[in-house]
Amino acid sequence: MLRYLGHGFRQFGLYPLVSKPRVNWEFYAVVNGQCAPLLKKNETPRFKTKRLWVFRPGSSHGWVGVGAKKAYITSFHFGSVPPQLDSLVKLDNYCEVELNNAEAKRLVALADELEPHFKKRTNLSNLLFQGALTELTLLVLRKIPEQIARAPENEAERTVELATQWFSERVQDNPPVSEVAREMHVSVSTLRRRFHSARRSSPAHVFEKIRIGVAMQLMTKGNSKLDAIAVECGYSCTSDFCRAFKLFTSITPNAWRQTLIGPPDGAD
């Protein structure tokens, strides 16, 4: 569940981190001092303090700081997040929330609590990781504007929410788009238009992302073999699963599973 953990002082002004794609969900906070994410080349950084950013897998960004000044950061990487957060954070965007003093201190304490379990896991570690993910998710969702957090109001958003929920419950069967459209009582072309309106993506792409997300969850929970995971996610064979996974993440499932996703300690 927890794929990488980093915390401590950084000098991003002297040692900036270059932009690179992230393979995991990343919760990144500056709790003391200032730093800023770099999302595009040649953009002017907007330095922040007491901020928490959430980036989804596939996003690219680096980090910069102010001169030689130090900033204390916490960084938590997870293979997947609850659907409420997944639907909020888009691939070409990110979520940013302000932290109060108590919340900033809590993130430092949370990193300290998880570190022994990240280094040497016990039978309680996964429960603690799941609890930390829930805590981080709730911290973000409770701070976003109500108009973003509330249930979708327009027809396109309602259809997409129902369709993704219906598909998620039947991932192993991998129902085709035509079957999903029939269950939503719309034509395939209408379903595609509504997905494009609500998600700027095709239903096939969104459904494939759901399958990859389920596979990531399965790979973080144990030592299930890839052929078994492929079946549970509706792939006809392991090779099809591996190709789809690499297309979405740029690495193979085994590489994703075997590596602590993220750079070594001190280079988040």
C-alpha positions as CSV (number, residue, x, y, z in Angstrom):
1,M,0.0,0.0,0.0
2,L,2.6,2.6,1.0
3,R,5.2,2.5,-1.8
4,Y,7.5,5.3,-0.6
5,L,8.0,7.5,2.4
6,G,10.3,10.5,2.7
7,H,10.6,13.3,5.2
8,G,13.1,15.8,6.4
9,F,14.8,19.1,5.4
10,R,15.6,19.8,1.8
11,Q,17.4,22.6,0.0
12,F,15.6,22.7,-3.3
13,G,17.0,26.1,-4.1
14,L,20.5,24.6,-4.2
15,Y,19.5,21.1,-5.3
16,P,16.3,21.3,-7.4
17,L,14.6,18.1,-8.4
18,V,14.1,17.8,-12.1
19,S,10.7,17.1,-13.5
20,K,9.9,13.4,-14.1
21,P,6.8,11.2,-14.3
22,R,5.4,9.8,-11.1
23,V,4.4,6.2,-11.0
24,N,2.4,6.4,-7.7
25,W,-0.1,8.6,-6.2
26,E,1.9,11.3,-4.3
27,F,0.9,13.3,-1.2
28,Y,3.7,15.9,-0.9
29,A,3.7,18.6,1.8
30,V,5.9,21.4,2.8
31,V,5.3,21.9,6.5
32,N,8.1,24.4,7.2
33,G,9.9,26.7,4.9
34,Q,9.0,27.2,1.3
35,C,9.1,25.2,-2.0
36,A,7.1,24.9,-5.2
37,P,6.3,22.3,-7.8
38,L,7.5,22.8,-11.3
39,L,4.9,21.5,-13.7
40,K,6.1,23.2,-17.0
41,K,9.4,24.3,-18.4
42,N,10.3,27.9,-17.8
43,E,7.3,28.6,-15.5
44,T,7.7,31.0,-12.6
45,P,7.6,29.0,-9.4
46,R,4.9,30.0,-6.8
47,F,6.5,29.3,-3.4
48,K,4.2,28.0,-0.7
49,T,4.5,27.0,2.9
50,K,2.2,24.7,4.9
51,R,0.8,23.2,1.7
52,L,-0.2,19.7,0.7
53,W,-0.2,18.7,-2.9
54,V,-1.7,15.5,-4.4
55,F,-0.5,14.2,-7.8
56,R,-1.9,11.2,-9.6
57,P,0.2,8.5,-11.4
58,G,1.5,9.7,-14.7
59,S,1.9,13.4,-13.7
60,S,5.3,15.0,-14.2
61,H,6.7,17.6,-11.9
62,G,9.9,18.7,-10.1
63,W,10.6,20.8,-7.0
64,V,12.4,24.1,-6.4
65,G,13.2,26.1,-3.3
66,V,14.3,29.6,-2.2
67,G,18.1,30.0,-2.3
68,A,19.9,28.1,0.4
69,K,16.9,28.1,2.7
70,K,15.8,24.7,4.0
71,A,12.2,23.4,3.8
72,Y,10.9,20.5,5.8
73,I,8.8,18.2,3.6
74,T,6.8,15.0,4.0
75,S,6.2,12.7,1.0
76,F,3.9,9.7,1.0
77,H,3.4,7.5,-2.2
78,F,0.6,5.0,-2.6
79,G,-0.3,2.6,-5.3
80,S,-4.0,3.7,-5.3
81,V,-6.4,6.1,-3.5
82,P,-10.1,6.0,-2.6
83,P,-12.4,6.7,-5.6
84,Q,-13.6,10.0,-4.1
85,L,-10.1,11.4,-4.5
86,D,-9.4,9.6,-7.7
87,S,-12.3,11.4,-9.4
88,L,-11.1,14.8,-8.1
89,V,-7.5,14.8,-9.2
90,K,-7.1,14.8,-13.0
91,L,-4.0,13.6,-14.9
92,D,-3.2,17.0,-16.2
93,N,-3.8,18.8,-12.9
94,Y,-3.2,18.4,-9.2
95,C,-4.9,19.1,-5.9
96,E,-3.5,21.6,-3.4
97,V,-4.8,22.4,0.1
98,E,-3.5,24.8,2.8
99,L,-2.5,23.3,6.1
100,N,-2.9,24.8,9.6
101,N,-0.2,24.4,12.2
102,A,-1.8,21.4,13.8
103,E,-2.2,19.6,10.4
104,A,1.4,20.4,9.5
105,K,2.6,18.9,12.8
106,R,0.4,15.9,12.3
107,L,2.0,15.1,8.9
108,V,5.4,15.1,10.5
109,A,4.2,12.8,13.3
110,L,2.5,10.5,10.7
111,A,5.7,10.1,8.8
112,D,7.5,9.3,12.0
113,E,4.9,6.8,13.0
114,L,5.1,5.0,9.6
115,E,8.8,5.0,9.1
116,P,9.6,1.9,11.3
117,H,6.9,-0.1,9.5
118,F,8.1,1.1,6.1
119,K,11.6,0.0,6.8
120,K,10.6,-3.3,8.4
121,R,7.0,-4.5,8.0
122,T,4.9,-6.3,10.6
123,N,1.5,-7.9,10.5
124,L,0.1,-4.4,11.5
125,S,2.0,-2.4,8.8
126,N,-0.6,-2.6,6.0
127,L,-3.4,-1.6,8.5
128,L,-1.3,1.4,9.5
129,F,-0.6,2.3,5.8
130,Q,-4.4,2.0,5.0
131,G,-5.2,4.2,8.0
132,A,-2.6,6.8,6.9
133,L,-4.1,6.8,3.3
134,T,-7.6,7.4,4.7
135,E,-6.4,10.2,7.0
136,L,-4.6,11.9,4.2
137,T,-7.6,11.5,1.8
138,L,-10.0,12.9,4.4
139,L,-7.6,15.8,5.1
140,V,-7.8,16.8,1.4
141,L,-11.5,16.2,0.8
142,R,-12.6,18.2,3.8
143,K,-10.7,21.2,2.6
144,I,-11.8,21.4,-1.0
145,P,-14.7,23.8,-2.0
146,E,-18.1,22.4,-1.4
147,Q,-19.1,22.9,-5.0
148,I,-16.3,20.5,-6.1
149,A,-16.9,17.9,-3.4
150,R,-20.6,17.6,-3.7
151,A,-22.4,15.0,-5.9
152,P,-22.4,15.7,-9.6
153,E,-25.4,17.7,-10.8
154,N,-25.3,17.6,-14.6
155,E,-26.4,14.7,-16.7
156,A,-23.0,13.9,-18.1
157,E,-21.4,13.7,-14.7
158,R,-24.2,11.6,-13.3
159,T,-23.9,9.2,-16.2
160,V,-20.1,8.9,-15.9
161,E,-20.3,8.3,-12.1
162,L,-22.9,5.6,-12.5
163,A,-21.1,4.0,-15.4
164,T,-17.7,3.9,-13.7
165,Q,-19.3,2.5,-10.5
166,W,-21.1,-0.2,-12.5
167,F,-17.9,-1.1,-14.4
168,S,-15.9,-1.2,-11.2
169,E,-18.2,-3.8,-9.7
170,R,-17.6,-6.0,-12.8
171,V,-13.9,-5.5,-13.6
172,Q,-13.3,-9.2,-13.8
173,D,-15.9,-9.5,-16.6
174,N,-14.5,-6.5,-18.5
175,P,-17.8,-5.6,-20.0
176,P,-17.6,-3.8,-23.4
177,V,-18.5,-0.1,-23.8
178,S,-21.7,-1.2,-25.6
179,E,-22.9,-3.2,-22.6
180,V,-22.1,-0.3,-20.3
181,A,-24.1,2.1,-22.5
182,R,-27.0,-0.3,-22.6
183,E,-27.0,-0.5,-18.8
184,M,-27.0,3.3,-18.6
185,H,-29.9,3.5,-21.1
186,V,-28.0,5.6,-23.6
187,S,-26.4,4.9,-27.0
188,V,-22.7,4.3,-27.3
189,S,-22.2,7.6,-29.0
190,T,-24.0,9.4,-26.2
191,L,-22.0,7.6,-23.6
192,R,-18.8,8.7,-25.3
193,R,-20.0,12.3,-25.5
194,R,-20.8,12.4,-21.8
195,F,-17.4,10.9,-20.9
196,H,-15.7,13.5,-23.0
197,S,-17.7,16.2,-21.4
198,A,-17.2,15.1,-17.8
199,R,-13.7,13.5,-18.0
200,R,-12.2,14.7,-21.3
201,S,-11.6,11.1,-22.0
202,S,-13.2,8.1,-23.7
203,P,-15.1,5.5,-21.7
204,A,-12.7,2.8,-22.9
205,H,-9.7,4.8,-21.5
206,V,-11.4,5.4,-18.2
207,F,-12.4,1.7,-17.8
208,E,-8.9,0.6,-18.6
209,K,-7.6,3.0,-15.9
210,I,-10.0,1.3,-13.5
211,R,-8.6,-2.1,-14.4
212,I,-5.0,-0.9,-13.9
213,G,-6.0,0.6,-10.5
214,V,-7.5,-2.6,-9.3
215,A,-4.3,-4.5,-10.5
216,M,-2.2,-2.0,-8.5
217,Q,-4.3,-2.7,-5.4
218,L,-3.9,-6.4,-5.8
219,M,-0.2,-6.1,-6.3
220,T,0.2,-4.1,-3.1
221,K,-1.8,-6.5,-0.9
222,G,0.3,-9.7,-1.3
223,N,2.3,-11.9,-3.6
224,S,-0.4,-12.9,-6.1
225,K,1.0,-14.1,-9.4
226,L,0.5,-11.9,-12.4
227,D,-1.6,-14.5,-14.2
228,A,-4.1,-14.5,-11.3
229,I,-4.2,-10.7,-11.2
230,A,-4.7,-10.6,-14.9
231,V,-7.8,-12.8,-14.6
232,E,-9.2,-10.8,-11.7
233,C,-8.9,-7.6,-13.8
234,G,-10.5,-9.1,-16.9
235,Y,-7.5,-9.7,-19.1
236,S,-7.5,-12.7,-21.4
237,C,-3.8,-13.5,-20.6
238,T,-0.8,-12.2,-18.7
239,S,0.9,-10.7,-21.7
240,D,-2.2,-8.6,-22.5
241,F,-2.2,-7.4,-18.9
242,C,1.6,-6.6,-19.0
243,R,1.2,-4.6,-22.2
244,A,-1.7,-2.6,-20.9
245,F,0.0,-1.9,-17.6
246,K,3.2,-0.7,-19.3
247,L,1.2,1.5,-21.6
248,F,-0.4,3.3,-18.6
249,T,2.6,3.4,-16.3
250,S,5.7,3.2,-18.7
251,I,7.1,0.3,-16.6
252,T,6.2,-3.4,-16.3
253,P,4.1,-4.8,-13.5
254,N,7.0,-6.6,-12.0
255,A,9.2,-3.5,-12.0
256,W,6.3,-1.6,-10.4
257,R,5.9,-4.2,-7.7
258,Q,9.5,-4.9,-6.9
259,T,10.7,-1.3,-6.7
260,L,10.1,1.1,-3.9
261,I,8.4,3.6,-6.2
262,G,10.3,6.9,-5.9
263,P,13.9,7.9,-5.5
264,P,16.1,6.9,-2.6
265,D,15.8,8.7,0.7
266,G,16.8,12.3,0.4
267,A,15.6,12.8,-3.2
268,D,11.9,12.8,-3.2
